[in-house]
């Protein structure tokens, strides 16, 4: 996968804002892997790719029946 620009790379705070969750939620997921949110480690930092977060959110869509 090619990264077109640095705007696709998010630090934990930016990824949390993008997903609408807390920074603590993402930090916990790094440790537990419960939600399997994709990230990569760069030294001690976690870097999130916007395109992978979009794909992760799409994979978790829930279709509810129409009322």
N, C-alpha and C positions, 0 to 999 in steps of 0.2 A: 504494500500500500504506500503510495507516495503522499507525502505531506506537502501541500501546496504553499502554506505560509505558517508563520508562528501563531496566527489567530486561531488555528485549529488546536493548539496546545493550551491546556488549562491547568492552573495549579489547583490545589484542593479547594480553596475558597471560591474560585471562579466556577469550578465544576459543581460545587454544592449549590451555588446560586443558579446555575444553568438548569440543574435537576429539580430545584425547589426543595432541597433537603438541607439539613444542618451539616456543618463541617464535622461535627462529632459523629454523625451517621456514616459519613464516608470513611472516617478514621476507623470506626468500629468494623466496617465492612472489609477494610484492608486486613485486619487481624482475623476476623472470623470467616470471611469469604461467603457469608450467608446469601447475599444478593448477587454475588459474582459480577460486580460492577468492574468493567475493564479498566486497567491502569497499567502504567509501567514505572519501574523504579529507576530513577536517575540519581545515583548516590543514595542519600537518605530521603530524597524528595519523591513524591508520587506525582506523576504527570498523567493527565487524562486527555484523550483526543476527542474533540467535539463529535467527529464522525462516528467514533465507537460508542459514545454515549447516546447519540441518536439511534444507532442500531440496537443498543441494549434496551432503550425505552420502547422501540417498536416491537421488540421481541416479547415485551411484557404487557402488550395491549390486551385488555379484557373486553370481550364482546358480550354485552348483556342483551337478553332478549327484549324485543320491543313490547311495551305494555299495551 
